[in-house]
Amino acid sequence: MGLTQITATVRTEPSPKRVRALIGGVLVADSRRAVLVWEKPYYPTYYLPRDDVRGELVEVGPVDRTEGDEPLGQGLLHDLRLQGQTVRGAAATYPDARRDALSGLVRIDWGAADQWLEEDEPVFVHPRDPYKRVDILASSRHVRIELDGVTIADSPQPRILFETGLIARYYLPITDVRGDLLRDSATITHCPYKGAATGGRCRSATRCTPTSPGPIRHRWRKA
């Protein structure tokens, strides 16, 4: 089974990866038959066969997604019960016969799980899109960052991140950044490729610059 176009904006495709989800340290899903569903054009989410989802799905009401940007049709919202814990609204199903590609599949809300794994690698925010490429390349471009006339960073050895459909982003060695001009920030961002990143705040401004806390094993590897 290959790519299936459900509507003008929603499509599905089987994933060859083993996909697992854990809640409270308990394995709630383990599938080698996961389906990638592009509910939005920007990135996919996982739908899993019901047999690969552990625990009891308790129907709590309908969910209507027949209009708007995600026209999946009429669905059912479920609580997930497993080993004495109940996660409210953790799953959805779409038994609508017009959506054969989603029949028998369960959508576990990404945020309901504490951890997602593709094979044995953790995944953050959402599944990686197999049609997008990320390259992080060493470069000899000279990059200088100034704010209000003050040089914050000056580097002849940036790493440049190229991602399909997005502008290039520059990562600089910490030794080329004026650490005395930055202070820690509580801001944390997440990326399915780089993981979690903390924020550094310029002392003279409110602008934040993300920095990746180590170690991130694949930081400079092509994805």
N, C-alpha and C positions, 0 to 999 in steps of 0.2 A: 504494500500500500504506500503510495507516494503522497504528494501534496494534494490536499482536498480543499477547494474553495467553498466555504459554507455560504457566505454572502459576499457582497462587494468588498467588505472590509475585514471579514473574519475567515481565517483559513487554518487548517490543521496539517500536521505532519508527524509521523511516528518518530520517536527518538531511539537511537541505538544504545543509549546510555542506561546504566542501572541507576535508578533514582530512589532515594530514601528520604523520609521526613521523620523527625523526632520531636516529641512534645514532653517536656519535663523529664528528659532522658529516656523516654519510652519510645520504641520504634512503632510508629503508627502507619507507615506505608513503606513498602519495599517492592519495587516494580522494575522489570526489564521490558515492559511494554508501555512505557509512558508515551503520551501524545503531547506534542507541543501545539498549543492553540494561541494564535495571534488574535486575542480579543481586541487589542489595539495595534495599530501599525508599527509601533515603535519597538516592541519587544514581546516575546511569548510568555505564556505561563504553562504549568504542567496540569494535565488531566490524567488520572490514573484509573485503570480497570478496578471495578468494585472489589474483585477478588484479591487485589493487591493492597487494599486498605483494611487495616485491622481495626477491630472494635465494632461498636454498634453505631449505626447512623440513625438518629432519632429525628424524624421530620418535625419541623417547627413552623412551617408556613411556606407560602409561595414566594418566589422572587421573579419579578417581571423585567426582562431585559429585551423587550421587543422593539424598543425605540432608542434613539440616541446613537452614540459612537460605538456601542457594543451590542448589536442586535442579535442576541443569542436565543431569544424567544422566552417562553414560559419555563421556569425552573422551580426547583424545590430547595429550600434552605434546611440544613440539618445541624444538630448538635452532634458532637463526636464523643462517645463514651468508651473509655478503655482503662482497665485496671483501677477502677474506683475514682477516676477523674472525668469530669465533663468539660469540654471546651465548647462554649456557646457559639453557634453560627460558624463553625469551623469548616463546613463543607457545603457544596452545592452540587446538584445534579440537574441535567436537562433531558428529561425523557421524551421531549417533543419529537414526534415521529419525523418531522420535517428536518431534524438535525441528526441524521443517522450517524454522522461522524462522531457525535458526542454520546450516542446511546451506550449505556452501560459504563460510562466513565464518571469519575468523581473529581471535582475540583476542590482541593484542600486550600483554604485561604493561606497565602504565603506567610502572612504575619502571624497566623495561628500556631505555626511550627517554630520551635526554638532553633532548629537547625535543619538545613537541607543539604543533601550530599548528591553529587554526580560522581558515580563510582565511589572513590574514597576521598574525594576532594570537596570541602565545604563550598557552598554557593551562596552568595549574598544578593539581596534585593529582588532578583528575578532570574530565571534561567538565562544562560548565555544564548544569544541568537546565532545559530549556525551560519547565517548569511551575512554576518558582520565580522570583520577582521580587525584585530588590534595588534599593532606593531609598536614596540618601544625601541627606538634606534639611537645609538650614540651619535653625537653630532659635534662638529667643530664650529658651528655657528656661535657668534658672540652675542650673548643675551645680557642685557642690562635692564634692571627694573628700578624705576624712580617713582617717588611719591612726594609731591610738593617740593621738587628740586633736590630731594635727598636720595642718594643711591642706596637701595635696600639690598640688591643682589647684583653681582657682576660675575658672569661665568663664561669661559671659553669651551666648556665641556658639558653642555646640557644633554639630557635625554629627551627626545621628542616622541610624544605618544600620538600615533595616527590611528584614528578609529573611523570606520566606514560611515560616511554621512555627517561627520562632525569636524569642527575645526581642530587643527593641531594644538596640542597642549604641551607645555614645557615643564620639565622637572629638573631641578638644579641640585648639585651636591650641597649638602648642608654647610660645607666649608666655604662655599661661595656666597653664602647668605649672611647678612649682618644680624646675627642672633641677638645682639644688644638692642636692636630696634623692634624686636618682636616680644610678645608676651603670650602665654598660653591662653587658649580659649576653650570653652566648654563645647564648642561646635564639633560635631562628629558627622561625617558623611559616609555613605556606603556605596560601593560599586561592585557589580558581579564579577569584575575582572581583577580589581586591586584590593578588594576587601574594605576594611574600615580605615578612615583617615581622620586624624585630628586636625584642629585648626590653629593657625598662628595669627595673632592679631597685631597689626602695626600699632605701636604705641601712640603715634600721632594721628591715627585714623581708625575707622571702624571696619576697614576692609580686611577680609580674612583670606589667607592662603593655605590650602590644604597641604598637609605633610603626612606621608605614609609611615605609621609606626612599624618598626621592624619586629621580627623579620617577616616579610612577605615573600614567600619562596619564589614566586614567579614574577617578581617586580620588573625585572629587565628581560624576561623571556618573551619571545613572540607567542601570541596566543592564536 
